[in-house]
Amino acid sequence: MRFKLQILIYMKKLKFIGVIALIATACSSVNASVVTFKAKNADKGTKAMLVLSATQKPESLSFDDKGIATFKFNNAQGEYAELYFGKQRKTLFLDPKADLTVSFDVNTFQDAIQFVGATAPANNYLNSGKINFLTYKDCTVKESEFILRSDSTYNANIKVLNSQKGLNKEFVKLEKNRLKYSSYQALTIYPNYHAYMADKAYIPSNVYYDKLKSLFVEDSSLLKLNSYKSFLYEFVPLIALSEVPSTSKKGFNFLELTELKVRYVDEKIIDKTIKEFLTNKIIVENVSYDGVDGKDELIALFHKNVKDQELISKFNELTVKWKGLRAGNPSPSFTCQDINGKTVSLADLKGKFVYIDVWATWCGPCRGELPHLKKLEEAYGEKDIHFVSISCDKDKKAWETMVTKQELKGIQLIFGADDSFSKEYMINGIPRFILLDREGNIVNANATRPSDPATAKKFDELLSSK
């Protein structure tokens, strides 16, 4: 009898656990909403893109023959997102507990967009055009005036928010933080732009730094805000540099500045999630652009402060790729056409050092290097160096015109449809310069630019060696 009683109790426990599990499943399914996009005048297969602020992962939206696309939002909390249609963009707020319908005409996307659902008031407010921010164009004014304008912008934006009706309290709380960092975003770019546009001798005052520090808080819950993440990323180098003695501030190269920023994060940031975010972003930016050579300290700090397995996996993949581009390794090859239609490959250039410029006619910094490149070609063109310029222009005619009109020298090539060379060298920004030895092996996968005196010194060093 006692055994039967225990069995009965056990069965009731199982039933209770099952009910709890069903309730939990039901609750998790409740925390998911459907965002329906209705695009008038859209063709079947028309594409748009939705980017959630927390993950920055793009979600493709494909419209059917009725001009409808849907997205299931099942995050734990409400979140901002950017809706991209062509080159146009709208800011949305999504709630996992409230469906939303977004309607627009593809021909008037930027001017008219409509929302239906519980979050319609929030989305109407976000797209009302009443929220204003300062830009780099405002950076010409004096520091004291710029700080006053920043304060006025923030206060005006908060006033607009407070005047809205029907907004959810949680949204208002989050939006106040978004407005704070959006309104003061230009404050972080002010020193560089003011020095460039108005006063080359400008040095930020203690008032400026005090204002910047007053805005800084360590709150990892705000990492889902793009404005907060941007503020943190710009805040670190400004404050880190402000703590460097004035006699040492000039002359930081890209690696040294990166090391300064990462050390600051390692020593001064307390919140582990924010420390991880900043460490990952700063180091990945550096390694993506400049490889792993001489980066042992950075890599060690990455693994010290980054514990997210997905971030670690991506970083490891990145470092493995760059290790293949270390000095001494054979260079990835290319086969391109010159301006006369002749095919030229890397193998054709063996026997001399090769200095490669990956560029485009539409790239301002690329064009800025051309006078310096011409000087190098004049000085070293008759020596043991091939100067190779490879354009990644899609408009072949524009490339041909510029090469002819500018009388560009050296070996002028264009990638055409095959951009495998750029992918293998992980070129995500131009101009990019690459230096190879006589056998086609890598000397530097991210060589110094023609405008850098170190480039000519390196040429002299190589040419004087056996």
C-alpha positions in Angstrom: 0.0 0.0 0.0 2.8 2.3 0.9 4.6 1.5 -2.4 1.4 2.4 -4.4 1.1 5.7 -2.5 4.7 6.6 -3.4 4.0 5.8 -7.1 0.8 8.0 -7.0 2.8 10.9 -5.5 5.6 10.5 -8.1 3.0 10.5 -10.9 1.5 13.7 -9.6 4.9 15.3 -9.4 5.5 14.4 -13.1 2.2 15.8 -14.0 3.0 19.0 -12.2 6.4 19.3 -13.9 4.7 18.7 -17.2 2.3 21.5 -16.6 5.1 23.9 -15.6 7.0 23.0 -18.7 3.9 23.7 -20.9 3.4 27.0 -19.1 7.1 27.9 -19.7 6.8 27.0 -23.4 3.6 29.0 -23.7 5.3 32.0 -22.0 8.3 31.8 -24.3 6.1 31.7 -27.4 4.1 34.7 -26.0 7.4 36.7 -26.0 7.5 36.8 -29.8 5.8 39.3 -32.1 5.3 39.4 -35.9 6.4 42.5 -37.8 4.6 42.7 -41.1 5.9 45.0 -43.8 3.5 46.1 -46.6 5.2 47.7 -49.5 3.0 49.3 -52.1 4.3 49.1 -55.7 6.9 46.5 -54.7 7.7 43.8 -57.2 7.9 40.2 -56.1 11.4 39.6 -54.8 11.9 43.2 -53.8 14.4 43.3 -50.9 14.8 45.3 -47.8 16.9 44.8 -44.7 16.3 45.0 -41.0 19.3 45.4 -38.6 18.7 45.0 -34.9 20.7 47.4 -32.8 21.9 44.8 -30.2 23.4 42.2 -32.6 23.9 44.4 -35.7 23.0 41.2 -37.7 21.2 42.1 -40.9 17.9 40.3 -41.5 16.9 40.1 -45.2 13.3 40.9 -46.0 11.9 39.5 -49.3 8.5 40.8 -50.5 6.0 38.5 -52.1 3.7 39.2 -55.1 1.4 41.1 -52.7 4.2 43.3 -51.5 4.3 41.7 -48.0 7.3 40.5 -46.0 7.3 39.3 -42.3 9.8 39.1 -39.5 9.4 37.3 -36.2 10.9 39.2 -33.3 11.5 37.0 -30.3 14.1 38.9 -28.3 13.6 39.1 -24.6 13.0 42.8 -24.5 12.1 45.7 -26.8 14.7 46.9 -29.2 15.5 49.4 -31.8 16.1 48.4 -35.4 17.1 50.1 -38.6 14.9 49.4 -41.7 16.9 49.8 -44.9 15.2 50.2 -48.3 17.8 50.9 -50.9 19.9 53.8 -49.6 17.1 55.0 -47.4 16.7 54.2 -43.7 14.0 54.4 -41.0 14.4 53.7 -37.3 11.9 51.3 -35.7 11.1 50.1 -32.2 10.1 46.4 -31.9 8.4 44.8 -28.9 8.3 41.0 -28.4 4.8 41.3 -26.9 3.3 43.5 -29.6 2.8 42.8 -33.3 3.5 45.7 -35.7 2.5 46.5 -39.2 4.8 48.8 -41.2 3.3 50.2 -44.5 5.0 52.3 -47.1 5.1 53.0 -50.8 8.4 52.1 -52.4 8.4 55.3 -54.3 7.9 57.5 -51.2 9.6 55.5 -48.5 11.6 58.3 -47.0 8.6 60.7 -46.9 5.6 58.5 -45.8 5.6 55.5 -43.6 2.7 54.2 -41.4 2.5 52.1 -38.4 -0.3 50.0 -36.9 0.0 48.2 -33.5 0.7 48.9 -29.8 4.1 50.4 -30.6 2.7 52.7 -33.3 3.0 55.8 -31.1 6.7 55.0 -30.4 7.4 54.4 -34.1 5.5 57.5 -35.2 7.5 59.5 -32.7 10.8 58.1 -34.0 9.9 59.0 -37.5 8.3 62.3 -36.9 11.4 64.3 -37.9 11.2 66.3 -34.7 14.4 64.8 -33.2 17.6 66.7 -34.1 21.3 66.0 -33.6 24.5 67.9 -34.1 26.9 66.8 -36.9 30.5 67.4 -37.9 29.3 70.6 -39.7 28.6 72.1 -36.3 32.2 71.5 -35.1 33.5 74.8 -36.5 32.2 76.8 -33.5 34.3 77.3 -30.3 34.4 74.6 -27.7 32.2 76.5 -25.2 29.6 77.2 -27.8 29.6 73.6 -29.0 29.0 72.3 -25.5 26.1 74.7 -25.1 24.6 73.6 -28.4 24.9 70.0 -27.3 23.1 70.7 -24.1 20.4 72.6 -26.0 20.0 69.8 -28.5 19.6 67.2 -25.7 17.1 69.3 -23.7 15.0 70.0 -26.9 14.9 66.3 -27.7 13.8 65.4 -24.2 11.1 68.0 -24.5 9.8 66.4 -27.7 9.8 63.0 -26.0 7.9 64.3 -23.0 5.2 65.8 -25.2 4.3 62.5 -26.8 1.1 60.6 -25.9 0.6 56.9 -25.6 4.2 55.8 -25.1 5.1 52.8 -23.0 7.0 53.6 -19.8 9.8 51.1 -20.6 10.2 52.7 -24.1 10.4 56.2 -22.6 13.1 55.1 -20.1 15.1 53.5 -22.9 14.6 56.4 -25.3 15.9 58.9 -22.8 19.2 57.0 -22.7 19.2 56.8 -26.5 18.6 60.6 -26.8 21.3 61.3 -24.3 24.0 59.5 -26.2 22.7 60.5 -29.7 22.4 64.2 -28.6 26.0 64.2 -27.4 27.4 61.9 -30.0 29.0 64.8 -31.9 30.9 65.8 -28.7 33.1 62.8 -29.2 34.2 63.8 -32.7 34.5 67.5 -31.9 38.3 67.7 -31.2 39.4 66.1 -34.5 36.8 68.0 -36.7 37.3 71.3 -35.0 41.1 71.1 -35.4 40.6 70.1 -39.1 37.9 72.6 -40.0 38.6 75.6 -37.8 41.6 75.7 -35.5 44.7 73.5 -36.1 46.1 74.4 -32.7 43.0 73.5 -30.8 43.6 71.4 -27.7 40.5 70.3 -25.6 40.2 72.0 -22.3 39.5 70.4 -18.9 35.9 71.7 -19.3 35.5 69.5 -22.4 36.9 66.4 -20.7 34.8 67.0 -17.6 31.7 67.2 -19.8 32.6 64.0 -21.6 33.3 62.2 -18.3 29.9 63.4 -16.9 28.1 61.5 -19.7 30.0 58.2 -19.1 28.3 55.4 -17.2 29.0 51.7 -17.1 25.7 50.1 -17.8 25.8 46.9 -19.9 22.0 47.0 -20.4 22.6 50.0 -22.7 24.7 48.0 -25.1 21.7 47.4 -27.2 21.7 51.1 -28.0 23.9 52.0 -31.0 24.3 55.5 -29.7 25.7 54.2 -26.4 28.1 51.8 -28.1 29.3 54.5 -30.4 29.9 56.9 -27.4 31.9 54.2 -25.5 34.0 53.5 -28.6 34.9 57.2 -29.1 35.2 58.0 -25.4 38.0 55.5 -24.7 40.7 57.0 -27.0 39.8 60.6 -26.0 40.2 59.9 -22.3 43.1 57.5 -22.7 45.0 60.1 -24.7 44.1 62.9 -22.3 46.0 61.0 -19.6 49.2 60.7 -21.7 51.8 63.4 -20.9 51.7 66.2 -23.5 55.2 65.4 -24.6 54.2 61.9 -25.6 50.9 62.5 -27.4 52.3 63.0 -30.9 53.5 60.2 -33.1 51.2 57.4 -32.1 50.9 54.9 -34.9 47.9 52.7 -35.4 49.2 49.8 -33.3 50.4 52.1 -30.5 47.1 53.8 -30.3 45.3 50.5 -30.3 47.5 49.3 -27.5 46.8 52.5 -25.5 43.1 52.0 -25.9 43.0 48.4 -25.0 45.2 48.9 -21.9 42.9 51.7 -20.8 39.9 49.3 -21.1 41.7 46.6 -19.3 42.7 48.8 -16.4 39.9 51.3 -16.0 36.6 49.6 -17.2 35.0 47.6 -14.4 31.9 46.1 -16.0 33.0 42.8 -17.6 30.4 42.9 -20.4 31.4 46.4 -21.5 35.1 45.5 -21.1 34.5 42.5 -23.4 32.6 44.6 -26.0 35.3 47.3 -26.2 38.2 44.9 -26.2 36.7 42.8 -29.0 35.7 45.9 -31.1 39.1 47.7 -30.7 41.3 44.6 -31.3 39.2 43.1 -34.2 39.3 46.5 -36.0 43.1 46.6 -35.7 43.7 43.0 -36.7 41.2 43.1 -39.5 43.1 46.0 -41.1 46.7 45.3 -40.1 47.1 41.6 -39.4 48.7 39.8 -36.4 52.4 40.6 -36.8 53.7 42.2 -33.6 50.3 41.8 -31.9 51.1 39.3 -29.1 50.1 41.7 -26.4 46.8 42.6 -28.1 46.0 38.9 -28.6 46.7 38.1 -25.0 44.5 41.0 -23.8 41.7 39.8 -26.2 41.7 36.3 -24.6 41.9 37.8 -21.1 38.8 39.9 -21.5 36.7 38.2 -24.2 34.9 35.1 -23.0 32.0 34.9 -25.5 32.6 31.8 -27.5 31.1 33.1 -30.7 33.4 36.2 -30.5 36.4 34.0 -29.8 35.6 31.7 -32.7 35.4 34.6 -35.1 38.6 36.2 -33.8 40.4 32.9 -34.1 39.2 32.5 -37.8 40.5 36.1 -38.4 43.9 35.5 -37.0 44.3 32.2 -38.9 43.6 34.0 -42.1 46.1 36.7 -41.3 48.8 34.2 -40.3 48.8 33.1 -43.9 49.7 36.7 -44.9 52.7 36.9 -42.6 56.1 38.0 -44.0 57.9 35.3 -45.9 54.7 33.5 -47.0 54.0 33.2 -50.7 51.6 35.9 -51.9 48.1 35.2 -53.2 48.2 35.6 -56.9 46.2 37.7 -59.4 45.5 37.8 -63.1 44.3 41.1 -64.4 44.1 43.1 -67.6 46.1 46.2 -68.3 44.7 49.3 -70.1 45.6 47.7 -73.4 43.7 44.5 -72.7 46.9 42.5 -72.0 46.7 39.9 -69.3 49.3 40.3 -66.5 49.7 37.9 -63.5 51.9 38.1 -60.4 54.1 35.3 -61.9 55.0 37.7 -64.7 56.6 40.1 -62.2 59.0 37.7 -60.5 62.6 38.9 -60.4 61.9 42.3 -59.0 60.3 43.6 -55.8 56.6 44.4 -56.3 54.9 47.4 -54.7 51.1 47.0 -55.2 48.5 49.8 -54.8 44.9 48.6 -54.6 42.8 51.7 -55.3 39.8 53.1 -57.1 39.0 56.3 -59.0 36.2 57.2 -56.6 38.4 56.9 -53.5 39.5 60.3 -52.2 42.4 58.9 -50.0 43.6 56.8 -53.0 43.7 59.9 -55.2 45.5 61.8 -52.4 48.4 59.2 -52.6 48.9 59.5 -56.4 51.3 62.5 -56.3 53.4 60.7 -53.7 53.3 57.4 -55.7 54.5 59.3 -58.8 57.5 60.6 -56.9 58.4 57.1 -55.7 58.1 55.8 -59.3 60.4 58.6 -60.5 62.9 57.8 -57.8 62.8 54.0 -58.0 61.2 53.2 -61.4 64.5 52.4 -63.0 65.6 50.2 -60.1 64.6 46.7 -59.1 61.0 47.5 -58.2 57.7 47.0 -60.1 55.1 49.6 -59.3 51.7 47.9 -59.8 48.3 49.7 -59.4 45.3 47.5 -59.4 41.9 49.2 -59.6 38.8 47.8 -58.1 36.6 50.1 -60.1 33.4 48.6 -61.5 33.3 51.3 -64.1 36.1 50.3 -66.4 35.6 53.5 -68.5 36.1 55.8 -65.5 39.4 53.9 -64.8 40.6 54.1 -68.3 39.8 57.9 -68.5 41.7 58.6 -65.2 44.7 56.6 -66.1 45.0 58.4 -69.5 44.2 61.9 -68.3 46.4 61.7 -65.2 49.2 60.0 -67.2 49.5 57.4 -64.5 52.7 55.4 -64.7 53.8 51.9 -63.6 51.8 48.8 -64.4 48.1 49.8 -64.4 45.7 46.9 -64.0 42.0 46.4 -63.2 40.4 43.5 -61.3 37.3 43.2 -63.3 34.9 40.5 -62.1 37.6 38.5 -60.2 38.2 40.1 -56.8 39.7 36.9 -55.2 43.0 38.7 -54.6 41.2 41.3 -52.5 39.4 38.6 -50.5 42.5 36.6 -49.8 44.3 39.7 -48.6 41.2 40.7 -46.6 41.1 44.2 -48.1 38.1 45.9 -46.5 39.3 49.4 -47.1 41.4 51.3 -49.7 44.0 52.4 -50.5 45.9 49.3 -49.5 49.5 48.8 -50.3 51.3 45.5 -50.5 55.1 44.8 -50.7 56.5 41.6 -52.2 60.0 40.3 -52.6 61.6 39.1 -55.9 60.2 35.6 -55.5 56.6 36.8 -55.0 56.8 36.3 -51.2 55.2 38.7 -48.8 57.4 41.4 -47.3 54.4 43.3 -45.8 50.8 42.6 -46.5 49.8 46.0 -45.3 52.7 48.2 -46.3 53.2 51.9 -45.6 51.7 54.4 -48.0 53.8 56.4 -50.6 53.3 59.5 -48.5 55.0 57.9 -45.5 58.8 58.5 -45.5 59.2 54.9 -44.1 58.2 53.6 -47.6 61.3 55.0 -49.3 63.5 53.9 -46.4 62.2 50.3 -46.8 62.9 50.4 -50.5 66.5 51.5 -49.9 66.9 48.7 -47.3 65.6 46.1 -49.7 67.6 47.3 -52.6 70.8 47.4 -50.6 70.3 43.8 -49.4 71.7 40.8 -51.4 
